[in-house]
Amino acid sequence: MTRHGDLLLTAIAPAIWGSTYLVTTELLPGGYPLTVAMLRALPAGLLLLLLVRQLPSGIWWGRVLVLGALNFSIFWWMLFIAAYRLPGGVAATVGAIQPLLVILLARAVLGTPVRALAIAAAVAGMAGVALLILTPEAALDPIGVAAGLAGAVAMAAGTVLTRRWQPPVSPLTFSAWQLTAGGLLLLPVALSLEPALPPPTAAHVLGFAWLGLIGAALTYILWFRGITRLEPHVVAPLGFLSPLTAVILGWWALGQSLSPAQIAGMAIVLGSVWLSQRAALADARRPRGR
């Protein structure tokens, strides 16, 4: 597959993740961030393990635990706290710092050069998301903001380490390992810190099925595949598509209005994604050592 094909396939993942805020607030019971995160990760991971029938070996047990904690346990725990305590768009705005963090971490961990154009694209993306989301009515709960920032740091570190630690298995198997590890790490914490879920409704079942099967199993296969084929600083800016999708879904499904500033934010977000890919393409064509 061509580079453009890999980018488009990888972009499906953050576009689908944009539905997390709508599904969480409209279909799931409120106040269970740990339990929701665990039920999103563990069933999907076990289902994929049944398909691949392969477990980690040797050093990969420890690495998978670290990656599962960063990409799923910590990230989703913080994500759902932010989603419960902040308007969905505000949570997405806070998380928009992730591509910039990936650029800096990739430099420290992988030795990837930091390009001014990539930094400019990341900053433009954050500005676009802010215009897209931060309406005058947006409430900034301190705990929600802190959770959103912590989640962004965890996901950025997980993205970079996923690139550094690449096992000799398929993205499907790698996703199965990480989802299962992340879910197992969350299980005892969720059972000890949160009450039991209320009796499930049809909406709850639909919400968990969407988040687990589509929003986790499918999307992370695509995301990890993209990281193995493309550099983390190339993949990370695609995350800006998540808040863009969240706003479009809010307009379409909930009847939320779109202001001129939000429409401008959409254009800036799309422009920043384009600019980041131009920067990555220029970097790929540059001779090594320059």
Backbone torsions as a table, in degrees:
resi	resn	phi	psi	omega
1	MET	NA	144.7	-179.9
2	THR	-72.3	167.2	178.3
3	ARG	-60.1	-42.1	179.5
4	HIS	-64.2	-37.1	176.8
5	GLY	-64.3	-41.7	176.9
6	ASP	-62.2	-41.2	179.4
7	LEU	-63.7	-45.3	-178.8
8	LEU	-64.7	-40.9	-180.0
9	LEU	-66.9	-41.2	178.5
10	THR	-66.1	-35.5	-178.3
11	ALA	-64.6	-20.4	178.0
12	ILE	-60.4	-35.9	-176.0
13	ALA	-61.8	-57.8	-179.5
14	PRO	-65.2	-28.7	176.5
15	ALA	-62.4	-41.2	177.9
16	ILE	-71.4	-36.7	179.3
17	TRP	-60.1	-24.7	177.4
18	GLY	-61.1	-18.4	178.2
19	SER	-80.7	-9.6	-176.4
20	THR	-58.1	-43.4	-176.5
21	TYR	-64.6	-44.1	179.1
22	LEU	-64.1	-46.8	-178.4
23	VAL	-64.6	-42.0	-178.5
24	THR	-62.0	-46.0	-174.7
25	THR	-80.5	-28.0	-173.4
26	GLU	-100.8	-25.4	-172.7
27	LEU	-118.5	-20.0	-173.8
28	LEU	-104.7	154.3	175.4
29	PRO	-66.9	141.5	-176.5
30	GLY	-82.9	149.6	173.5
31	GLY	88.9	20.6	-179.0
32	TYR	-130.4	57.2	-175.0
33	PRO	-61.7	-40.8	179.9
34	LEU	-68.4	-44.9	-178.4
35	THR	-65.7	-41.7	179.0
36	VAL	-63.9	-43.9	178.3
37	ALA	-61.3	-42.5	179.9
38	MET	-64.5	-43.8	-179.0
39	LEU	-72.1	-17.7	173.5
40	ARG	-78.2	-36.5	-173.4
41	ALA	-89.4	-51.7	-167.6
42	LEU	-65.9	-50.1	179.1
43	PRO	-60.5	-40.1	178.8
44	ALA	-63.3	-43.1	179.4
45	GLY	-63.7	-43.9	179.4
46	LEU	-64.9	-37.9	177.8
47	LEU	-62.6	-44.0	178.7
48	LEU	-67.9	-35.0	176.4
49	LEU	-62.3	-37.9	176.5
50	LEU	-62.2	-31.9	-179.7
51	LEU	-77.0	-42.9	-174.4
52	VAL	-86.7	-28.9	178.8
53	ARG	51.3	48.7	179.1
54	GLN	-146.9	131.6	179.4
55	LEU	-108.4	159.1	175.6
56	PRO	-63.9	165.2	176.3
57	SER	-142.6	153.4	175.6
58	GLY	58.4	-130.5	-175.7
59	ILE	-64.5	-18.3	-175.8
60	TRP	-71.0	-19.8	175.4
61	TRP	-61.2	-48.9	-179.8
62	GLY	-67.0	-41.4	-179.1
63	ARG	-66.1	-39.9	179.4
64	VAL	-65.3	-37.7	176.6
65	LEU	-62.8	-42.7	178.1
66	VAL	-63.6	-47.7	-178.9
67	LEU	-66.6	-39.6	177.6
68	GLY	-62.5	-38.1	178.2
69	ALA	-66.3	-45.4	-176.6
70	LEU	-71.1	-50.1	-173.7
71	ASN	-76.8	-23.8	-174.2
72	PHE	-128.4	-59.3	-173.9
73	SER	-58.1	-60.0	-177.3
74	ILE	-71.3	-48.3	-175.6
75	PHE	-59.2	-50.6	-177.3
76	TRP	-71.6	-34.9	175.4
77	TRP	-57.8	-50.2	179.2
78	MET	-65.9	-37.8	-180.0
79	LEU	-59.9	-45.7	-177.2
80	PHE	-74.5	-31.1	172.3
81	ILE	-61.9	-45.9	179.1
82	ALA	-63.8	-40.8	-178.8
83	ALA	-65.8	-35.4	179.3
84	TYR	-75.2	-33.8	-170.9
85	ARG	-98.6	-14.6	-178.8
86	LEU	-125.1	153.8	166.3
87	PRO	-55.3	143.5	-173.9
88	GLY	-51.3	-41.8	-179.0
89	GLY	-66.8	-36.3	178.5
90	VAL	-64.5	-42.8	176.6
91	ALA	-58.4	-40.4	179.1
92	ALA	-67.3	-36.1	179.3
93	THR	-62.8	-45.0	179.3
94	VAL	-61.8	-41.9	-179.4
95	GLY	-70.8	-11.2	-177.0
96	ALA	-68.9	-7.6	176.7
97	ILE	-74.5	-11.5	-174.2
98	GLN	-56.9	-46.9	-179.8
99	PRO	-57.9	-37.1	177.4
100	LEU	-66.1	-40.8	177.6
101	LEU	-63.4	-38.2	179.0
102	VAL	-62.9	-41.7	179.0
103	ILE	-58.9	-45.8	-177.7
104	LEU	-70.3	-41.6	179.4
105	LEU	-68.8	-36.5	178.0
106	ALA	-63.4	-33.9	175.8
107	ARG	-65.5	-44.1	-176.5
108	ALA	-72.5	-39.0	-172.4
109	VAL	-94.7	-40.0	-173.9
110	LEU	-106.4	-10.1	-177.5
111	GLY	75.6	18.1	180.0
112	THR	-69.1	130.6	179.4
113	PRO	-62.3	144.9	175.9
114	VAL	-94.5	115.3	-179.1
115	ARG	-100.3	138.8	-178.6
116	ALA	-59.4	-37.2	-178.8
117	LEU	-65.5	-36.9	178.4
118	ALA	-67.9	-40.4	176.3
119	ILE	-62.2	-44.7	179.9
120	ALA	-60.9	-40.7	179.1
121	ALA	-65.0	-40.3	179.4
122	ALA	-65.0	-44.6	179.3
123	VAL	-65.3	-41.3	177.2
124	ALA	-62.5	-38.7	178.2
125	GLY	-62.7	-43.2	177.3
126	MET	-62.1	-41.6	178.2
127	ALA	-64.2	-40.5	178.8
128	GLY	-64.4	-41.3	178.1
129	VAL	-64.3	-39.9	178.5
130	ALA	-61.2	-44.5	176.9
131	LEU	-64.0	-37.2	-177.5
132	LEU	-66.7	-33.3	-167.3
133	ILE	-112.9	-43.4	-167.6
134	LEU	-76.1	86.1	175.7
135	THR	-83.5	163.6	179.4
136	PRO	-58.6	-24.2	-178.2
137	GLU	-86.0	-4.7	-175.2
138	ALA	-66.1	130.6	179.7
139	ALA	-99.9	135.5	-177.2
140	LEU	-109.0	85.2	177.4
141	ASP	-73.1	124.4	-175.1
142	PRO	-57.6	-41.3	-179.6
143	ILE	-66.2	-41.0	178.4
144	GLY	-62.9	-42.0	178.7
145	VAL	-64.5	-43.9	178.8
146	ALA	-62.0	-40.5	178.1
147	ALA	-64.3	-41.7	179.0
148	GLY	-62.2	-41.0	178.2
149	LEU	-66.5	-43.2	178.9
150	ALA	-62.1	-40.5	178.1
151	GLY	-63.6	-40.2	179.1
152	ALA	-63.7	-40.7	178.3
153	VAL	-63.9	-44.5	-179.2
154	ALA	-63.0	-45.2	-178.6
155	MET	-66.8	-38.3	178.1
156	ALA	-63.3	-45.8	178.1
157	ALA	-63.2	-40.8	178.5
158	GLY	-64.6	-37.9	179.2
159	THR	-64.0	-45.1	-178.4
160	VAL	-68.3	-43.4	-179.9
161	LEU	-69.5	-29.3	175.5
162	THR	-61.7	-37.2	176.8
163	ARG	-71.2	-40.2	-178.4
164	ARG	-68.9	-41.5	-179.1
165	TRP	-103.3	97.9	-179.4
166	GLN	-114.9	106.0	-178.9
167	PRO	-75.2	159.8	180.0
168	PRO	-80.5	52.0	178.7
169	VAL	-135.1	170.7	-178.7
170	SER	-74.9	160.1	173.8
171	PRO	-57.2	-31.1	177.6
172	LEU	-62.5	-48.0	179.5
173	THR	-66.5	-42.6	179.5
174	PHE	-61.6	-39.7	177.3
175	SER	-65.5	-41.6	179.1
176	ALA	-59.5	-45.3	-179.8
177	TRP	-61.3	-48.6	-174.7
178	GLN	-69.5	-42.4	178.8
179	LEU	-61.5	-44.4	179.8
180	THR	-64.2	-44.9	179.0
181	ALA	-61.8	-45.8	179.4
182	GLY	-61.4	-41.9	179.0
183	GLY	-67.2	-40.8	179.7
184	LEU	-66.2	-36.8	177.3
185	LEU	-66.1	-32.8	-180.0
186	LEU	-79.2	-26.2	-171.7
187	LEU	-56.7	-55.4	-178.0
188	PRO	-66.0	-33.4	179.9
189	VAL	-67.3	-43.9	179.7
190	ALA	-64.1	-41.9	-178.9
191	LEU	-66.3	-32.9	-175.9
192	SER	-87.9	-27.5	-173.5
193	LEU	-104.0	-17.7	-176.7
194	GLU	-123.7	148.0	177.5
195	PRO	-70.3	169.4	178.9
196	ALA	-66.3	149.0	177.3
197	LEU	-65.0	151.7	173.5
198	PRO	-68.5	165.8	176.8
199	PRO	-52.6	131.2	-174.0
200	PRO	-69.3	141.1	173.1
201	THR	-102.8	172.4	177.0
202	ALA	-60.8	-36.2	178.8
203	ALA	-65.7	-40.7	178.7
204	HIS	-61.9	-46.4	-179.2
205	VAL	-61.3	-43.3	179.1
206	LEU	-63.2	-43.2	-179.7
207	GLY	-63.3	-45.9	179.5
208	PHE	-66.3	-38.1	179.0
209	ALA	-63.2	-42.9	179.9
210	TRP	-65.2	-48.3	-177.5
211	LEU	-65.4	-36.3	-177.1
212	GLY	-80.5	-52.1	-173.6
213	LEU	-78.2	-44.8	-177.8
214	ILE	-93.1	-51.4	-175.1
215	GLY	-74.7	-9.1	178.8
216	ALA	-124.2	-68.1	-173.4
217	ALA	-57.8	-52.5	-177.3
218	LEU	-70.3	-50.2	-172.0
219	THR	-66.6	-36.3	-177.5
220	TYR	-77.0	-24.0	170.2
221	ILE	-62.4	-45.1	179.0
222	LEU	-66.1	-40.8	-177.3
223	TRP	-66.7	-48.0	-179.7
224	PHE	-68.1	-34.0	174.2
225	ARG	-60.1	-43.7	179.7
226	GLY	-63.4	-40.4	-179.7
227	ILE	-64.9	-35.9	179.3
228	THR	-71.5	-27.3	-178.3
229	ARG	-95.4	-24.3	-176.7
230	LEU	-127.1	159.9	178.6
231	GLU	-71.7	151.2	179.3
232	PRO	-56.1	-37.7	-179.4
233	HIS	-72.0	-13.2	173.8
234	VAL	-84.6	-39.5	-176.2
235	VAL	-77.5	-40.7	-172.1
236	ALA	-55.8	-42.4	-179.7
237	PRO	-62.4	-19.5	175.6
238	LEU	-62.5	-20.1	177.0
239	GLY	-60.8	-21.1	176.9
240	PHE	-63.1	-19.4	178.7
241	LEU	-69.7	-20.0	-178.8
242	SER	-65.7	-53.6	177.0
243	PRO	-65.1	-29.9	176.3
244	LEU	-61.7	-45.2	177.4
245	THR	-64.7	-38.9	-179.5
246	ALA	-60.1	-42.4	-179.7
247	VAL	-68.6	-42.8	179.4
248	ILE	-62.5	-40.8	177.9
249	LEU	-66.4	-38.5	176.9
250	GLY	-62.6	-39.3	176.7
251	TRP	-67.4	-42.8	-175.0
252	TRP	-77.8	-43.9	-172.7
253	ALA	-92.3	-30.7	-174.3
254	LEU	-110.9	-0.9	178.8
255	GLY	72.0	22.1	178.6
256	GLN	-72.6	143.5	-176.9
257	SER	-82.2	159.5	176.6
258	LEU	-118.1	119.6	179.7
259	SER	-85.7	164.9	174.7
260	PRO	-57.3	-36.3	178.4
261	ALA	-64.0	-39.3	179.2
262	GLN	-67.4	-39.0	177.1
263	ILE	-64.1	-39.8	174.7
264	ALA	-63.0	-39.5	177.2
265	GLY	-60.5	-39.8	176.5
266	MET	-58.5	-45.2	-179.2
267	ALA	-63.9	-40.6	-179.5
268	ILE	-67.2	-41.0	178.7
269	VAL	-60.6	-48.8	179.6
270	LEU	-63.3	-38.7	177.7
271	GLY	-65.1	-37.3	179.6
272	SER	-67.7	-37.8	176.8
273	VAL	-63.1	-44.6	178.1
274	TRP	-61.2	-45.2	-178.4
275	LEU	-63.6	-40.3	179.3
276	SER	-63.3	-37.1	179.2
277	GLN	-72.9	-33.3	173.9
278	ARG	-63.6	-41.7	178.2
279	ALA	-63.0	-42.2	-180.0
280	ALA	-66.9	-38.6	179.6
281	LEU	-66.3	-41.0	177.5
282	ALA	-64.1	-38.1	179.1
283	ASP	-66.4	-39.0	-179.4
284	ALA	-66.5	-31.0	-178.8
285	ARG	-84.0	-14.0	-177.0
286	ARG	-74.9	134.2	178.2
287	PRO	-58.3	145.0	179.5
288	ARG	-62.3	145.6	179.0
289	GLY	93.3	-4.3	179.4
290	ARG	-110.2	NA	NA
